[in-house]
Structures are given as structure tokens and as C-alpha cells.
Amino acid sequence: MFSPQPDPTPPLGSLPADPAPADGLPSPEERAQMLASLAQSFAWMREGHAALLDAADGMRTDLLARGWSPAAAEALVYTWTQRCLINLTPTSDGDQQ
């Protein structure tokens, strides 16, 4: 009879060398520090992207004033904004596209 062997691969996102936390959860102080860091990162990201989003709004308004259809203007601005965000996002090897 066939008996399956246990899978030796660790769960996704963990490495065998990673020490397991005592109860698996961060302490209240660590959690507060992580949340503060995340909130600060979102604030910096929002501040950094504000000029880009303002430019996109202005581009859409300008295209509509020049007679472009709303759908075409939205598609063009969407593509432009998406490409700008890709160029601002670093890749895993530290380079930007």
C-alpha cells in the first residue's frame, strides 16, 4: 500500500533558519512600532504621489478641453499614470525600470 511522505518544504514565507517566535505574535510594543512605521510609510507615499496625481488630473482636463472623448482621455491618463508609477517603483534587485 502507498503511504505518502511528509512534505519537507517549509510553509510559504518562512525559512527553516527563521527562529519561531514564542507565541507567534509580536509584543504590543513591537506591534505599535510596526503600525507607526506603516502609517509613516503611507503618509510619505501619499505625499510623494500627490504631484503625479495632480498632473494626471490636469492632463485629463486639458484633453477634455481639446475635444477628446472622456473615455479616450481617461484611458490615456490611466496608461500614463500607470507607467509613471512603475518607473517610481524599485524592483527586487534595487533598480528601477
Backbone bond lengths (Angstrom), bond angles and torsions (degrees), N, CA, C in turn:
res aa  C-N    CA-C-N  psi(-1)  N-CA   C-N-CA  omega(-1)  CA-C   N-CA-C  phi
1 M - - - 1.441 - - 1.531 108.72 -
2 F 1.304 115.77 143.67 1.460 122.14 -179.17 1.515 110.01 -83.49
3 S 1.336 116.26 129.38 1.463 120.05 173.96 1.521 108.43 -121.10
4 P 1.327 117.65 122.93 1.468 119.78 -177.43 1.525 111.16 -66.45
5 Q 1.313 113.54 144.49 1.464 120.64 177.23 1.531 108.79 -87.74
6 P 1.319 117.93 146.57 1.474 118.52 176.64 1.516 110.53 -64.49
7 D 1.321 115.34 146.21 1.465 121.57 179.94 1.523 108.98 -76.26
8 P 1.358 118.56 119.66 1.465 120.16 -178.44 1.521 113.90 -78.58
9 T 1.349 118.15 -7.71 1.463 119.73 -177.43 1.524 110.77 -74.29
10 P 1.335 116.58 136.59 1.467 119.03 178.45 1.523 110.03 -70.82
11 P 1.305 118.38 159.83 1.469 120.94 177.03 1.526 110.85 -59.76
12 L 1.325 115.31 151.85 1.462 121.69 -179.78 1.522 110.64 -56.49
13 G 1.312 117.03 132.54 1.457 121.99 177.65 1.511 114.10 90.53
14 S 1.319 118.61 -1.69 1.462 119.85 177.82 1.517 108.98 -126.22
15 L 1.273 115.11 150.96 1.460 121.45 177.67 1.521 108.12 -116.39
16 P 1.314 117.77 149.55 1.462 119.23 -179.85 1.523 112.84 -57.68
17 A 1.339 117.21 -29.80 1.458 120.32 -177.39 1.530 112.55 -80.12
18 D 1.349 117.27 -10.42 1.465 119.60 -179.86 1.526 110.10 -68.53
19 P 1.325 117.54 127.14 1.469 118.37 176.41 1.528 109.69 -71.53
20 A 1.293 116.52 137.62 1.461 120.60 179.18 1.524 109.14 -81.03
21 P 1.335 118.05 132.70 1.449 119.35 176.50 1.526 109.89 -64.99
22 A 1.303 115.89 158.19 1.463 120.92 -175.65 1.525 111.26 -56.74
23 D 1.317 117.99 -50.96 1.459 119.90 179.84 1.525 112.02 -116.69
24 G 1.326 117.87 4.62 1.451 122.07 178.33 1.514 115.07 85.51
25 L 1.313 118.48 -4.83 1.458 121.79 -178.04 1.522 110.77 -120.05
26 P 1.343 117.04 146.18 1.465 118.33 175.67 1.530 110.58 -70.06
27 S 1.304 115.41 155.82 1.459 119.98 176.92 1.528 108.77 -68.63
28 P 1.323 117.99 162.02 1.477 119.76 178.55 1.527 112.53 -57.20
29 E 1.321 117.34 -36.56 1.469 120.01 178.64 1.529 110.62 -67.23
30 E 1.346 117.22 -43.15 1.463 120.88 178.91 1.526 110.41 -64.58
31 R 1.330 116.28 -40.19 1.462 120.47 179.87 1.529 109.97 -64.44
32 A 1.311 118.03 -44.05 1.470 121.33 178.77 1.519 110.80 -62.24
33 Q 1.335 116.86 -40.04 1.460 120.80 178.83 1.529 110.49 -66.24
34 M 1.330 117.82 -41.34 1.460 121.27 179.02 1.527 110.82 -64.37
35 L 1.327 117.47 -42.45 1.459 120.70 179.69 1.527 111.82 -66.36
36 A 1.324 117.28 -38.91 1.466 120.65 177.61 1.524 110.67 -64.96
37 S 1.316 116.54 -41.06 1.463 121.23 178.55 1.527 110.96 -64.34
38 L 1.331 116.63 -41.86 1.463 121.06 178.69 1.524 110.92 -64.62
39 A 1.324 117.24 -43.84 1.462 121.33 179.07 1.529 110.78 -62.09
40 Q 1.337 117.00 -41.08 1.465 120.30 178.72 1.529 110.86 -65.40
41 S 1.325 116.84 -39.62 1.470 120.71 178.76 1.524 110.90 -63.20
42 F 1.337 117.08 -42.49 1.461 119.68 177.83 1.523 111.60 -64.72
43 A 1.320 117.97 -38.01 1.466 120.94 178.63 1.527 110.44 -64.46
44 W 1.332 117.13 -43.48 1.475 120.03 177.88 1.529 110.93 -64.11
45 M 1.331 116.21 -40.02 1.458 119.54 -179.48 1.536 110.19 -65.23
46 R 1.334 116.82 -44.04 1.460 120.03 179.43 1.524 110.59 -62.10
47 E 1.324 116.37 -43.01 1.463 120.30 179.47 1.530 110.95 -64.21
48 G 1.316 116.58 -40.84 1.458 120.62 -179.08 1.517 113.87 -69.33
49 H 1.323 116.74 -30.81 1.460 120.12 -177.86 1.516 113.18 -91.21
50 A 1.311 117.92 -7.06 1.465 120.64 -177.06 1.526 111.90 -59.99
51 A 1.310 118.02 -44.05 1.469 120.73 -179.77 1.524 111.24 -64.60
52 L 1.305 117.00 -39.02 1.465 121.57 178.57 1.533 110.38 -63.71
53 L 1.317 116.84 -46.28 1.459 120.15 -178.93 1.529 111.67 -68.96
54 D 1.329 117.71 -34.07 1.465 120.75 174.78 1.529 110.57 -64.81
55 A 1.331 117.07 -40.99 1.468 120.90 177.69 1.526 110.74 -63.59
56 A 1.327 116.76 -39.78 1.465 120.47 178.97 1.526 110.75 -64.26
57 D 1.332 116.81 -41.76 1.469 120.03 177.10 1.525 110.97 -62.24
58 G 1.320 116.20 -42.79 1.465 120.16 178.63 1.517 112.16 -65.02
59 M 1.334 116.73 -38.62 1.462 120.84 178.81 1.532 110.17 -64.20
60 R 1.324 116.64 -43.10 1.468 120.47 179.64 1.531 110.36 -63.29
61 T 1.328 116.75 -44.64 1.468 120.99 178.80 1.523 111.06 -60.68
62 D 1.333 116.44 -42.18 1.461 121.33 179.46 1.533 111.38 -64.97
63 L 1.321 116.96 -42.91 1.469 120.02 179.43 1.520 111.10 -64.01
64 L 1.334 116.89 -41.12 1.466 119.95 177.73 1.525 110.98 -64.28
65 A 1.332 117.17 -39.27 1.468 120.91 178.56 1.524 111.33 -65.98
66 R 1.314 117.54 -27.39 1.474 121.43 179.01 1.528 112.49 -85.82
67 G 1.321 116.90 2.21 1.461 119.92 174.82 1.516 115.62 98.70
68 W 1.314 118.34 7.25 1.452 120.15 177.42 1.523 108.66 -70.37
69 S 1.316 116.13 150.31 1.463 119.36 176.32 1.531 108.63 -71.15
70 P 1.329 117.59 151.93 1.470 119.90 178.80 1.537 112.64 -57.75
71 A 1.320 117.45 -38.23 1.470 120.20 -179.21 1.531 111.30 -67.01
72 A 1.340 116.42 -42.50 1.462 119.87 -179.99 1.527 110.82 -68.08
73 A 1.332 116.86 -41.47 1.468 120.23 178.94 1.518 110.47 -63.40
74 E 1.331 116.96 -42.71 1.461 121.18 179.94 1.527 110.76 -64.05
75 A 1.329 116.83 -41.78 1.467 120.41 -179.60 1.526 111.05 -64.79
76 L 1.315 117.13 -42.66 1.462 120.59 179.54 1.525 111.54 -65.53
77 V 1.327 116.61 -45.62 1.464 121.03 -179.61 1.525 110.12 -66.11
78 Y 1.324 117.54 -38.46 1.466 121.03 178.05 1.524 110.53 -61.15
79 T 1.332 116.44 -47.40 1.466 120.68 -179.75 1.517 110.83 -63.39
80 W 1.330 117.67 -43.22 1.465 121.44 179.76 1.524 110.77 -62.97
81 T 1.331 116.44 -46.02 1.470 120.45 -179.50 1.523 111.13 -63.77
82 Q 1.316 115.95 -42.78 1.464 120.15 179.05 1.526 110.64 -60.49
83 R 1.312 117.83 -44.09 1.476 121.21 -179.30 1.535 110.31 -66.30
84 C 1.314 117.30 -39.41 1.473 119.46 177.58 1.520 110.97 -63.22
85 L 1.331 117.56 -42.71 1.461 120.44 179.05 1.531 111.03 -64.87
86 I 1.317 117.45 -37.74 1.468 120.46 176.77 1.528 109.98 -62.88
87 N 1.319 116.67 -41.41 1.466 120.15 -179.99 1.517 112.42 -68.21
88 L 1.325 117.77 -24.85 1.464 121.33 179.72 1.525 112.81 -86.96
89 T 1.325 117.45 -11.43 1.458 121.72 -174.36 1.522 110.02 -96.37
90 P 1.330 117.96 118.72 1.467 119.02 177.91 1.528 110.93 -69.71
91 T 1.304 115.44 150.38 1.467 121.02 177.06 1.513 109.67 -89.58
92 S 1.312 116.48 176.52 1.468 120.79 -176.09 1.526 112.53 -64.97
93 D 1.343 117.54 -25.37 1.467 118.69 179.92 1.524 112.39 -90.48
94 G 1.354 116.70 7.75 1.455 120.03 175.19 1.506 114.68 92.52
95 D 1.327 117.99 -7.10 1.468 121.17 179.18 1.504 110.19 -94.61
96 Q 1.321 115.29 156.85 1.446 120.15 172.79 1.515 108.09 -101.37
97 Q 1.313 116.22 152.96 1.470 120.46 -177.66 1.498 110.89 -76.72
